[in-house]
Amino acid sequence: MTRRSSLFPLAFGLAIVLLNTGCTQGTDDLQQFVAEVKQRPARPIEPMPEIKTYEPFTYTAFDLRDPFTAPQAAQDEKGNGLRPDTERRKEPLELYPLDGLSMMGVIEKNKRTLALIRSSDGTIHQVAVGNYAGQNYGRITSIQEDRVDLTEIIPDGAGGWIERPASIAMREGTQGNQP
């Protein structure tokens, strides 16, 4: 076993020597190509582009209106006093957009007219005049047989608020009860 282990390094070294001699033979064409490439004339280097001189800009609009503030007319309109009540507790139907709500019917309970509203997750809610629905602070103003009317408070884009009428329609295929 010792004789076999001593022959292994000798055989390995002999294999490396044979492989190296095989790789160095026949490279005359490669050396000739390298010599030809070195003898070719070098291409001229393109000249550096001319650097333009910097011309400073003088800002002269100090006396004009700041573009990041609203014009004076829009600032005056902001004070119309209309604002949503952000301090009140949100009602369950204010989690859903109006297009995700549908009216299922009308009922009368304790001499009070209520509308049945289905939310997008399938839950049916009872609402009365004065309740809120939708994500734009919509307050229910009236309940009809085929719809629920609301008044939403939406931003006007100039920092103020405006009221907008909206409604939740009766869902197709459902029958509302007479109040």
N, C-alpha and C positions, 0 to 999 in steps of 0.2 A: 504494500500500500504506500509506502514511502517513496518507492521508485516511481510509482504512477503520479504522485503529487509533485515530484521534482521534475517530471517531464512536461507537465502542463504549462508552467511558465515559459519553458523553452519553446514549446509548440506555439504558444500565443505570440511570443516575440517574433518567431519566424514568419507567422501569418501577417503580422503588421508590416514587416520589411517587404514581403512579396507584394502586398497591396500598394505600398508606397511606390515601389518601382514600376508597378503597372500604371499608376496614375500619371507619372511624369513622362512616360514615353508617348510620342505622337503629338506633342504640343507645338511642333514647328510652325504649323499654319496659324495658330493663335498668336505666337510671338511675331510672325510676319505681319499679321493684321494690326497689331498694336503699334508696330514700327511705322506702318503706312499712315495710321491716324495721327501719330505724333509729327510726321513730316508735312502734313497739310497746313496751309497758312491759317492763322487764327482770324476769325471774323472780327470786324471792327466793333467796338463797344458803342452803343448809341449814346449820344450826349445827354446829360442831365436836363430835365425839363426846366424851363425858366420859371422861377418863383415870382408870383405876382406880389406886389407890395400891398400891405394891408391898409385899407382906407377906413378910418374910424367913422362910426355913425354918431351923429349928435342928436340926442333926443330933445325935441322942442315942444312936446305936447304936455308939459307940466300943468298948464292951466285948463286942460280939457277934462271931461268927466272920466273917472276911473272906470275901465270896462268891466270890472268885477263887482260893481255895485249897481243896483237898479236905478233907472232914471227917476228923477224927482217926482214925476207924475205917478209912477208905479208905487213909490214909497208913500205918497199921500193916500192912494187907494187902499193900502194895506190896513189902515185903521178903521175899516167899516164895522168892526166889533164882532163879526161873525166868526166863531171858532167852535170846533168840536169840543165836547167835554171829555178831556183825556183823563180826568180824575175819577170818573165813575167806573163802576165795576162792569166789565164786558159781559154781554149776554151770550148764551151758547151759539146762536145763529150768526154772531159776528165773526166767527171763525171761518165761515164759508163765503166765497164770492157769490154774488146774486145769481149768476148763471149756473151755479151748483145747487140752487134751491128750486123747488117746485111746489106749487099749491096742490093739495090733495082734496080739500073740501072745506066746508064751513059748518060750524056747530054753534048751538046756543047753550050756554051753561050759566046758571044763576042770573038769567036775564042779561047776559053779556055775550056779544058775538065774538067768537074765536075762529081763527083760521088754522087749518092743519097744514103745516109746512114740512116737506120731506127734505132732509139734507142729503148731500152726495154720499154719505156713508150709510144711508138707509134709515136713519132715525127720524121719527115723526115728532114734531114739536108743536105745541099749542101756543099761538101768539095772539095778542090783542092790540088794539090801537094804543100807541105809546111805546110798544116794545121796539127793540132795535134788531136789525138784520143786515147782513152784508158787511163787507170789509171797509166801506166808506162812510161809516157813522150813519147808516140809513135808519131813519125812524119811521115806523108804520103810522100813516096818517088816516087810512081808511081800509075797510075790508069789504069787498064786493063779492058777488057770487062766483065770478070768474077770475078774480085777481086780487092781489094785495098791493095797495099803493104806498110808496115810501117817498121820503125826501132825504136825499143823501147830501152830505157836506164834503165837497172835494176841493183840493188845492187848485187855485186859479193859475199857477205858474209864475206869479209875480210876488209870492210871499203871503198872499191872502187866501181867503176861502170863499166859495160860492155854493149856493144850493142848487141841486139838480133833481128833478122828479125821476122816479124809477118805479118799476112794478115787478111783482112775481106772478106769473100767469098760471092759470089752472093747467094741470098736466093733462095731456091728451088721453082720452079713454077713461077718465075718472068722473064720477058724478058728485057734484057738491050738493049739500043739503041746504034747504031754504032756511034762512035765519028766523 
